[in-house]
């Protein structure tokens, strides 16, 4: 059976190349909205964090109709840390739109997601987006995409992919770089002509691979996947099996079925080969499971998701301010929330720690774990998290560590500073070249040595630099290459409320993270010492009033505005002996050992052990 009335595609690209904006226009021109309907921009980014950060975090499904053909569209994330979302989405589609920025060209994540699509033998349509940019390089970018396809061993059919020149914001597409086009009709036509229609045996036993999971308080867990063989009906008895786990083998029943139509889920009674559906009623369904017919229970193989590369310790908040701001503060609640996240995020790993109050959480990058922490704090959780560390592998007796491929795009004036800092981090220079008035530099660097550089990079380039990185596999451990933080911490030595007088005296020692009238506790980090080593400091100090007039009595206390760190910046900043206290209202930095005397003893003991 060939479904000529259906096409399944995914839109893949590097972060910020315009995927979600293009989907907006495809929905608009696919008549999903009424003519007078008010629609937000980036309508597919429905999550609060996605709208705030301007990035796609979760893969989303939608559908448009064009010339009596239904086009199922999967909008995938572009950030490297959410590559697991892209990998599992590939099993639902027959082809991809490879979106490339007309100025930036192919970037690290472009290569990563394209490699996954080519491995599944998907057809490719190259979409060069943002052609209306003043610095667009249409001819060069087209050549770079062709080089990338050749480099990834694409088939002749994949190399001969059509190229569409597009402006996602304007909603135009054309087959020629010299004409901007009037609408997206050339893109829709290319999808219908180049992407193959789904096909399969409609009379065979049901096979439906679950590629994503949703949850609803009313119906419970909802499986999302594509029907590969046979058909599925409401109230049908099914068997759930897993290709990679023989223990998964149980019977259940489909209670409801939905298909994507625009931004809505339309209830249907049946679905057949090629349809992407949501279904409820199977309580323990999870990503990678295959819903099959009891008469022919044959599971489908699921794409192996890349392993996590970094790990952090999540623990119960035990600071003096614990329980003041959060609703969920116990280890039982924290454990339940983390293990629940595993059901919808296949790239995450969670295991119990050394104590009952600790949990080891491994992910694909700092952003991956930071998004999880941010979601938890918004839900009312309180927790403490450690600094990240990389996960090593042992291959044939050789210790292997994860490495990143870093692409840096900076003005010429900042090249020297960037090369100096990356050199100090033992980065290996691959290529370097001019792109107009800017310089593009590519490095390979161990992940552990790359921690903490992003915020420093923005300072060094005065916000004009662009830095992108992607996981580039494992390489032998680079012995002798180590990096310690070159600054120390200003640590509060007393509990209380900070005063203007105390902060004024403390700011001579370094930059402060807090202002006056802030509640602090002993062991809380209140600032940064420009030199190595920690300095205990009393920011709660009050000016003693006497009957004797002093020379500085009438001096105005001018405080430097404090540095406010985001969660990602805090994760990059903290040292191994420090923690981040995360609550719904605050992000505080603190020492693992709060008591000043006990902390100094522990530091002295550690130095003694290192010297021996």
Residue, then its C-alpha position, 0 to 999 in steps of 0.5 A: x500500500x502506498x499512501x499518496x495522500x500523505x507525507x511525513x517530514x522532519x525539519x532539522x537544522x542548527x540552533x537559531x537557523x529559523x526552523x520554527x519561524x518557517x513552520x509558522x509560515x507553513x501553517x499560515x499558508x496551509x490554511x490552518x488559521x482563520x484569515x483574521x485569527x491572531x497568532x503568536x510568532x513561533x507558535x510551535x514553541x509552546x513551552x514557557x522556557x522555549x519562548x523565553x530562550x527563543x530555542x526549541x527544546x522538545x520535538x513537536x508534531x503538526x500537520x498541514x494540507x496542500x493539494x489534497x495531501x496531508x503533510x505531517x511535520x516534526x519540528x525538532x530542536x537545534x541545540x546539541x544538548x537535545x539531540x536525543x529528541x532529534x534522533x528519535x523523531x527520525x523514525x517517524x518520517x520519510x524525509x527531512x528539510x535540512x535548513x541552513x542559514x544563508x550567512x552562517x552556512x552548515x554548523x556543528x549541529x547541522x552535521x550531527x542531525x544530517x548524519x542521523x537522517x542519512x543513516x536512515x536513508x531519508x530523502x533530503x530537501x536543502x532549504x537555504x533560509x534567511x536569503x534576505x540577510x545583507x551578508x547572505x552567501x548563497x552560492x558559497x553556502x550551497x557548495x558547503x552543504x554539498x561538501x557536507x553531503x559528500x563528507x557524510x557519504x551520502x548516496x547519489x540520490x541524496x547528493x542530488x537533493x533539490x535546493x530551495x531558497x527561502x525566507x522563513x520570516x517573509x514566508x517566501x520560497x523559490x528555486x532560484x537565488x535571484x528571485x525571492x518568490x511570493x509564497x511557499x508553494x515551491x517548498x510544498x511542491x518539492x515536498x510532494x515531488x521529492x519526499x516519498x509517500x509512506x508505504x507498507x502492508x496494510x493487511x499485516x499485523x499491527x506495528x507501531x513504534x513509540x517515538x515520543x511520550x506525552x502525559x495527561x492527568x485525565x488519560x495518563x500516559x500518551x504514546x506518539x508514533x507512526x504506524x509502520x504496518x497494519x492498522x490500529x483501532x479504538x478498543x483494539x487488544x494489542x501486545x507491547x514488546x521491545x526489540x532491545x528488552x525481551x522482558x517487555x511483553x504484555x497485553x493492553x487495549x487502545x482506548x483512544x486515538x488522535x491524529x495531528x491536524x494543524x495545532x490540534x489533535x483530532x480524535x479518530x476511530x482508526x489509523x493505517x500505514x504511515x499515519x502519525x498518531x497519539x494513543x492512550x490506554x496503555x499505562x506503562x508505554x515508554x519510548x522504544x516500545x512497539x505496539x503490535x497485534x496479538x496475532x503477529x507480535x513482532x517488535x521494531x528496532x529502535x535507534x540507539x540514542x547517544x549516551x550522556x557525557x556529563x553528570x551532576x549530583x542532585x541532592x536535598x537542600x540542607x541549607x539554613x533556608x531549606x523549606x522556606x520557598x519550595x513545596x517539594x523538598x523531601x528526597x522521596x519527592x525529588x526521587x519521584x520527579x527525577x525518575x518520572x523525567x526518564x519516561x519522556x527524556x531518553x537521553x537522561x540517566x538517573x541513579x541513586x547516589x551514595x546516600x538516600x538524599x543524593x541522586x546522580x543525573x547524567x545528560x548530554x550537556x550543561x544546557x540539557x541538565x539546566x533545563x531540567x533544573x529550571x523546570x523543577x524549580x518552576x514546579x516548586x522543587x527545592x534542591x542542591x546541585x553540584x558542579x558537573x563532571x564528565x563521564x569517562x569510558x574504558x576502551x581496550x584498557x585506554x581511558x577515553x574522555x568526551x571531546x567537543x567540536x567548537x566553532x567560533x565566529x568573532x570580529x578580528x579584534x577578539x581573535x587574539x584573546x580567544x586563541x589565548x584562552x582556548x590555548x590555555x585550555x589545551x584546545x586543538x586548532x583545526x581550521x581558521x579562516x576569514x568570513x567577510x569582516x569576521x574570523x571563523x576558528x574551529x577547535x577540538x577540546x576535551x569537554x572537561x576543559x571547556x566547562x566555564x568558557x562560554x560566559x568568559x567568551x562573551x566578556x572577551x568578545x564584548x557580546x559580538x562573538x558566536x560560539x557553537x559546540x557539538x559532542x564529537x565522540x571520545x578520545x584518549x584522555x589528555x594527561x597533563x592537561x588540567x584546568x583549575x578556576x583562577x578565581x576564589x570565592x568571597x564566603x559569608x562568615x555570619x548569618x543575617x541580613x547584608x548591610x550597605x556598610x558591610x557590602x561597601x567594605x566587601x566590594x574592595x575584595x572582589x565583585x559581589x553577587x548580592x546587594x544590601x538587605x539580602x538574607x545570607x547564611x554562613x558558608x553562602x558565596x556572596x562574591x568572587x575573589x579575583x585571586x585563587x583561594x576563599x576569603x571569609x567575609x562579613x557582609x552583615x557588619x553594621x556601623x557602630x554609632x558613637x558620640x565621637x564624630x569620625x572623618x568618614x561619617x558623612x561619606x556616601x556609600x556607593x555600591x557597585x551593582x551586584x553580578x546576577x548569575x543565571x542558572x547556566x552561568x552558575x553551573x559553569x562557575x562553581x568549583x567542585x567543593x561548591x553547590x548551587x541551592x535552587x529554589x522557586x524564588x532564588x538561585x544561591x551559591x554556597x560551599x558544600x561545608x557551611x561552617x567556616x572552621x570545618x571547611x578550613x580544616x577540610x581544605x588543609x587536610x586536602x592540601x596535606x594529602x596532595x603534597x604527600 
